[in-house]
Amino acid sequence: MSSTTTKSLFSLLVLWFYLCDLTKIASSSNTKTVAKDHELHIINKFSSKIDPGEIFSVHVVNNLPSNTSPLSIHCSSKNDDLGNHALYVNDDFHWHFGMNFWFTTLFFCRFQWEGKNVAFDVFNARLAKSYCESDQVESICLWSVKQDGFYIGNQIPPARLTKLHDW
């Protein structure tokens, strides 16, 4: 690759990041403007933007009944196999990562407990935007595994959980 091409690509990349920062500044000023009107603030919150490199933390917590077998999980992405884990009641398996440039970061897990076996995405851009964003330095995707299914929230301890999957 010639040095001219490299310089051009670098210039485009710098320009792109500059424009992203301008967009972020504009949307944060919108949030402040509409914060007086609660309904508009909520709409704005759901339309917020995820940035490449934004840091996320996925937590899987065993909230199954006491005196039952441990929850077995195996989580992976395209590039990372996080291995098999046995979670006892209230155990928390978690990992941290940044959203990739193409917004295709994806992690999935297989869950096994007392003869039940379920697999699904525990993180992707859609889940991040809908359920995981927060005003903290690191956005959280908290999965609470219960006897009747799988719940997601964005705080520890969870203030509000939404059921997304059954066993």
N, C-alpha and C positions, 0 to 999 in steps of 0.2 A: 504494500500500500504506500503510495507516494506521500511525502510530507505535506503537500498541498491538500490532498484528500483528508489526511488525518487532521489537519488544522481546521478544515471545513466542518468535518464531523464534530470536532470538539466545540467549535463555535455554535453549531446547531444545538448541541447538548446543553451548553451554557444558556443559550436563549430559551430553550424549553424549560429549564429549571427556573429561570427568571420569571417566565410567564406563569408557571405553576405557583410561585410565591405571590404574584400579583392576584391570581385567582383566589388564593387562600386568604389574602388580606381583604379582598372584596367580600368574600362570603362571611368572614368573621365580622365585618362591619354590618352586614345584613342581619346577622344573628343579634347583635346588640340593638339594632334599630327596632326589630320586631319583638324583642324580649318583653316589651310592655304588654303585648297582646298574646296571651298564653297559647291560644290555638294556633296562631301563625308561627310562634316559636317552635311548637311541636312539629309542624309541617316542615319548617326549615331544618330542624334537627334530623328528620328522616331523609332529607335530600342532601345531607352533607356528603362530603367527598373524601375518599380514601386516597392517600398519596403513596407512591412507590417508596419503599423503605420504611413505611409506618410500622412500628413495632406492635406485635400482638403476642398474647400469652393464652394458650389453650389449657384449660384445667378440666380433668375428668375426675369427678368425685363420686365415690360409692356411697349412696344414700339408701341402700337396700336394707331390709330388716336385719336386726341383730340375730345372731345364732343361725345364719344361713351360710352357705358356701361363699368363698370369695368371688368377686367379679373378675373374670379373665378378659384382658383387652390386648389387642395388637394393633398399633397405630403406625401408619406409613405415609410417605408422600412419594412423588416420582423419584426423588433423589435420596430420601432419608428413611431408613427403617428404624423405628424407635423401639422395636422389640416387643416381646411378650411381657405382660405384667399381671400379677395377681393383686387386686386391691381388696383389702378388708374394709369393713364398715368405717366410713369417714376418711379413708385414705384418699389422697389427692395426687394423681399423676399429672404433671404439667411440663410444658416446654415453651420456649420463646423463639421468635423468628421475625423477619421483616417481610412485608409484602413485596413481591418482585415487581420489576419494571412493567411487565405485561399484565399485571393483575390476575395471574393464573395460579397463584400460590394455592395449593390444595393439600389438605391432610384428611385421611379417612381412617376409621377404626372399625375393627370387628370386636363385638362384645359377646361373651358367652357367660351364661349364668343358669344353673339348675335346668339344663336341657334346652335352654333358649339360645338362639344364635342370630344376631342381627349385625349388619354392616351398613355404614353410611358415612357421608362426608361430615367431619366435625369442624372443618374450616374451608371456606372458599370466599371469593369476593362478595357474593350475594349474602351469605350468612354474616360476614363481617359488617357489611353496610346495614343490614336489617337488625342484627341482634348484639353485636360485639363492640361497637364504637362507644367510647366514653370520653370524658374531658380530662382523663388522666394522661400521664406521659406514655403509658403502655395500655393499649386497649385489651380487654379481657373477653374471652369466650369461655364461659363457665358451663360445663355440662354436668348436670346432676342426674345420676342414674338411680331411678326409683323402681319399685316393684311394678308399677303400671306403665313405665316408659321413660323417655329421655327428655329432659327439660334443659333449656338454654337461658342464660342470663349474662349480664355484663359487669357484675360486681361481686366482690367477696367481702363479707357474706352477701348472699344474693338478696336484693330488695324485691325483685320481681323475676319470676321464671315463667317461660312459655314452653308448653309441651309441643315438641316437634315430631316425635316418633314413638310408636308403641313397640313392645317386645315382639 
